[in-house]
Amino acid sequence: MFETSSESPAPVRVVSEAIKDYVERLGPIWIEGEISELNERSGGMAFMRLRDTSVDMSLSVMCYKNVLAAVQPLPANARVVIHAKASWFTKNGSLTMSAKEIRQVGVGELLARLEALKGVLAAEGLFSADRKVALPKLPRKVGLICGRNTDAEKDVVENARRRWPAVEFEIREVAVQGAAAVVEVSAALRELEELEDVDVIIITRGGGSFEDLLPFSDESLVRLAASCTTPIVSAIGHEKDSPLLDLVADYRASTPTDAAKRVVPDIEQEISDINKIRDR
């Protein structure tokens, strides 16, 4: 390190060179994340943005095209492991990871990780029936976390209003797949949990591939849901799908329509029951 003061500051070039020297001592490392951007420019290089799967952080990555070609074709938002070394560019003060090898994380490996995580969370009691909270009979407001302009949102809202026309919603439209999903769903859940008049929260999305539904098995999101005091209804994918969020939710709905039926009563049935009581 070098000494500086307001009277004797270090020039930009000296600081940038010092950072470069420090970064280059880090050596190559293995990093896991999701590819959120990929730009194969003309020439021999490819550039990408590698995002964390749980928080809003990312790294710039570059590699030779032949390195990328070794794992092509990659699906959208592919989860990969890269072997890379940090490079500091002194001219513009930017950090980029230079990848020498890229490996796609296979479905089999992801399934094994989920099973291991499932075991850990189960051992902590997060899936226990004793933790489940009963859904309110008639919520003041229903919180709804869903994709933007999706059929799942329409199914929940329309079916709930068909059953109970006066139902009110607090809707948060978010990314429900890809690198931003965990961050946006978590932020929406925290926000709805803080609203005093939201008595139940539905988290929903339509069907998709195993990879599409992975955000709803993310450990940080599952633990956040477990910590919420507001009852949560999970309606993710189709009935055969079972993300970990289903196990920690207070109720697991098979479809968005089923979720709507569970959070509000049927006004026609209520009127019928009242009439039967009167006629006794």
Phi, psi and omega in degrees: 000155178239153182273138176224163175206174179294334179275336182226069182284161178270137175296156180305316183299324181291317179296314182296320178294323179294319177297318179301315180298320181292313182299319183292345177277352183291326181079171181287147180219161174265134183227139176245141177185187178250139177280111181262338177219145178215124182229108177264091183284167175297146185105197188261004186247152172235147182233141180213165174245123181256115184258147172292149183275351184240332183230166184277074177221147180208163178231146172277134182229139173230154178201164173289149183299331179291334175292316178292321182300333182294339180243004179286152356278143177257137176288167176299140179057038180299138174269126186226162170242130181239147173255114190214162177235137180289137178233129178253124180263110188294330186296316181244006176064048181237148180253131177223141175271127178262109186273134176256340180208142178230132176233133175280137177281120185284160180299320180301317179293320178296319178298318179297320178295318180296320178297319178296316178295319178303317179296319179296313182293323178295319180296331177280353178085012184290341179260003185297141177297334180294339181275344185292140179251137180295142178285145180292150180294314180219093183292145175296313174220149177253121173280138182226119176251121187204174176287170182278123179053051184253159175296327180299317178298313181298319181299315181295308185295311183295317181290324177294317180289332176293324180280319182219092188304334184273002183299139178248145182239147163247106188256133174238111179270127187220172170289132181245010169203163180090183189295333183271352190298310184299317181297313185287319178296317180297317180297318179295320180296317178298318181296314181291326178298331181280344183279120187294327185269003173272112186262347177204148182235127175257130172246119187218154169199160179284187182290169180180181179288169177305316180294323180298324185270357183304323180305332183275006170243010180293134185301317183295321179291318180297317179293323177298314179300320180295332182275349184287143176269337177284132179302141182241133173250124178258126178225075187250123175069210180259175185300327181286341180282146182213071175293161183297336177299326178302322186284332181265343180293158179285333173214136177256112179269141182286332180213166173301324178296319177298321178299317179299320181292333184275341187260345177224150178283167177268114186298324179294320177293321179296316178297318179298318180296320179296318180296322179296320179295319180295326185279356181292000000 
